[in-house]
Amino acid sequence: MPDITVRIGQQRGIKVATTATGATGGTIGGLSDTDVSAVANGAVLVYDSNTSLWVATTTLSPTNTKNLDVNGGTF
């Protein structure tokens, strides 16, 4: 794989100096603040402030209200 370079002004710089090969990462289930015991196809992680855990769920429903705002951020 060739080095990827970027030009800023008149100077060239290396954007990616090295790449890791054969490295293994962790898993979401391996995180201490994540409960994926109920994981299923289509599940998303939702934060539960009562347990301070991110919980895998396929149902999005607020606690006692019947509306749910999903803010995807600003792009």
Contacts in CASP RR format, 6 or more apart in sequence:
PFRMAT RR
TARGET T0000
AUTHOR 0000-0000-0000
METHOD contacts of the structure
MODEL  1
MPDITVRIGQQRGIKVATTATGATGGTIGGLSDTDVSAVANGAVLVYDSN
TSLWVATTTLSPTNTKNLDVNGGTF
1 19 0 8 1.000
3 14 0 8 1.000
3 15 0 8 1.000
3 16 0 8 1.000
3 17 0 8 1.000
4 14 0 8 1.000
4 15 0 8 1.000
4 16 0 8 1.000
5 12 0 8 1.000
5 13 0 8 1.000
5 14 0 8 1.000
5 15 0 8 1.000
6 12 0 8 1.000
6 13 0 8 1.000
6 15 0 8 1.000
7 13 0 8 1.000
28 34 0 8 1.000
28 36 0 8 1.000
28 45 0 8 1.000
29 36 0 8 1.000
31 54 0 8 1.000
33 52 0 8 1.000
33 53 0 8 1.000
33 54 0 8 1.000
34 45 0 8 1.000
34 53 0 8 1.000
34 54 0 8 1.000
34 55 0 8 1.000
34 56 0 8 1.000
35 51 0 8 1.000
35 53 0 8 1.000
35 54 0 8 1.000
35 55 0 8 1.000
35 56 0 8 1.000
36 43 0 8 1.000
36 56 0 8 1.000
37 56 0 8 1.000
38 55 0 8 1.000
38 56 0 8 1.000
38 57 0 8 1.000
39 56 0 8 1.000
40 56 0 8 1.000
40 58 0 8 1.000
42 58 0 8 1.000
43 56 0 8 1.000
43 57 0 8 1.000
43 58 0 8 1.000
44 56 0 8 1.000
44 57 0 8 1.000
44 58 0 8 1.000
44 60 0 8 1.000
45 54 0 8 1.000
45 55 0 8 1.000
45 56 0 8 1.000
45 57 0 8 1.000
46 54 0 8 1.000
46 55 0 8 1.000
46 57 0 8 1.000
46 60 0 8 1.000
47 53 0 8 1.000
47 54 0 8 1.000
47 55 0 8 1.000
48 54 0 8 1.000
48 55 0 8 1.000
60 68 0 8 1.000
60 70 0 8 1.000
61 68 0 8 1.000
62 68 0 8 1.000
END
